Amino acid sequence: MHTYAKMPIEDIVENANNARKHSSAQIELLQDSLERYGFVNPLVVDEHHNLVAGHGRLAAARAAGLDLVPVLVLEGLGPQEVREYAIADNKLPLLASWDYELLQAEFLDLGDLGVDLGKLGWSESEQDIITRAEWKPLTVEGADKEGEEEADRTTALGGTVRFSPATWELILECIQDTPTPADHEAALLHICQAWCSE
């Protein structure tokens, strides 16, 4: 059974082997989020107060001058399980993907309400791509026709490009089966948008 508690920030021991790095810009955004919404996602520590998950939030809490922070204390896990969880906590969220049509609707609505989407972690270029693009589903028309050398493909940005069926299947596999972080997706979309506009 894991337990929730409030812990003095100076009692928390950071993990020197934490492989997830946080830029100063991200820490500033995390601090703003913490001050705006509260500490809604507690830090995760083991029974010896070693930090397992939440290094970015801890840095933001220190920048905000907090003395006490909420923690979830992992109980009953062995050292190997704690190490496993530390990596899984960082990696598993990256396997999710975005429904850009729904995200676009949220961006436009929140923008009308005067929300600064930059404070939510989205760069101006990402906002521009997501709000301006005409989102359509990816299609694979004719890719199963034997002997076909090229096939038209409709991109998510509404343009049409030509790839060999084998190449397009590989692209689809990368996009659909191996989701990438939002910044990589936005970079790819930016390239596609520039290409389709030529």
N, C-alpha and C positions, 0 to 999 in steps of 0.2 A: 504494500500500500504506500503510495507516494503522498506527501503532505505539503500543504501550502503554509508559508510563514512570511514574516517580515524580518529582514536581516540587515544589520549594519553593513554598509557598502564596503567598509574597510576589512570586513571579515571574509570577503569573497576572494578566492585565489584563482587568478586567471590561468588558463591552460596554455603552457608554453608551446605545446604541439598543435595548437589550433591552426588548421590550414586555411581557414576562411579569412580573407583580409577585408578590411573596411577602410574606405577612403575618408578623408576629412569632410568632403562634401556629403557623403552618405551619413556620417555622424551628425552633421548639422541638420539634415532632414529628419533623422531619427529623434534628435533633441526637440525639433519643432513639433513632431508628431506626439512625442511624450508630453510636452507642455500643453498641446492643444486637446488631446483626447485622454490623457492620463496614462498610467502604466498598465495597459490592458493585457499585455503579454508578459508574464513573469519570466525571470531568469530561471534556468535549470541548473541545479548544483547537485553534487553527490553528498553523501553523508559526512564527508570531511570538508564541506564548503568549497570544493573545487568546482569551478565553473565548467559546465558541460555544454550549455547552449545559451546564446544571448550575449556574445562578446560585443557586438555593435550596440545593443541596448545598454549594456553596462557602461560603455564609453560615453554614450549619450547621457546617462544618468549622472555620471561624474561631471560632465560638462554643464549639466543643469544644476549642479550643487546639491544633489540629493544625499541625505544621510542614511535613510532606510529605503530598501527596495524589496518588492515582492519576489519571492522565489518559490519554485517547486523543488522539493527535496526528493531525489530519487532514493528509494529504500529497497533493499533486497536485490540489487543488481551487482554482479561481479565486475571487476575492473575491465575485463574484455567487453562485456555488454555495454558498459558506460562509454567506452571508446567507439563501439559500433554505433551507438545512438548518436553520438556527437557528429559523426559523419553523415548518418542518415538524416538527421534533422536539417542539415544544410543542403543535402543533395536531393531528397525526395520532392521538395516544393518546386525544384527546377524542372521536374518532369511534367508539370502541368502546362497547358497552353491556353491561349486566349480565344474567346469568341469575339472577333474584331467587330462584327456587326453590332453586337450588344454593347461592346466597349465604346464604340463610336457614339451610340445613343446616349450612354452615360456621360461621356465627355461633353457632348453638345449640351445636354441638360444642365450639368454642373457648371459649364462655362456660362450659360445664361444666368445662373444664380451667382455669378461672380467668383466662383471657386478658382483659386490658383492651382492648376494641375501640376505645376512644377513642384509645389510643396508635397505632392503625392508621389514624387519620384520620377515624373515623366519629363523628358527634355523637350525643348521647343520643336525640334525636328520630329520627334516621335509623335507629339500632339498634332503637328501639321499633317503627317502622313495618315494617321488614324482618322482624323476628322474630315480630310478631303477626299480620301479614297472611296471608290464605288466598290463595295465588297460583294463579290460574287463567288459561288463555290467553285473550287477547282474541278475541272472535268478531264476525262481521259477518253475522248471520242476517237474511235477507230484504232486504238492502240492494240487491239487483239486481232486486227486484220493481217492475215499471213502475207508476207512479202512487202508490206508497206514500209517505205523508207523514211517518210516524214509524216507528221500528223499535226494539225492545228490544235493548239491548246489554249483554253481560256484561263487567264491568270486571275488571281484574286483582285487585281486592280483594274480589271475590265478590258485589258488589252489582249491581243492575240499574238502569239509567238510560235515558231516552228522548231521542234526538236525531234530527234528520232524517238520512236516509242520506248526503246530501252533506256535512253537518257532521261526521258520524262518520268518513267517508272521509278528511276533512281531518285530523281528530285522529289517526287511525291513521297517516297519512302522516308527520305530525310526530313521532310516537312511534317508529315503526319505521324510517323512512328518514333521520331526522335526530336521532340519539342526542344527548342532552345530558349535561353533567357530572353526577356523582352527586348533588351538592347540589340541582341544579335538578330532577332526577328525584324526589328525596325530597320536595321541596316540592310538586310536582304530586301525588304520591301522598297526601301529607298532606291536601291539599284534597279529593281524591276520596274519601278515607276519611271525612272529616268530612261531606261531602255525602251519601254513601251511608248514613251512620248516622242522618241526620235523619228 
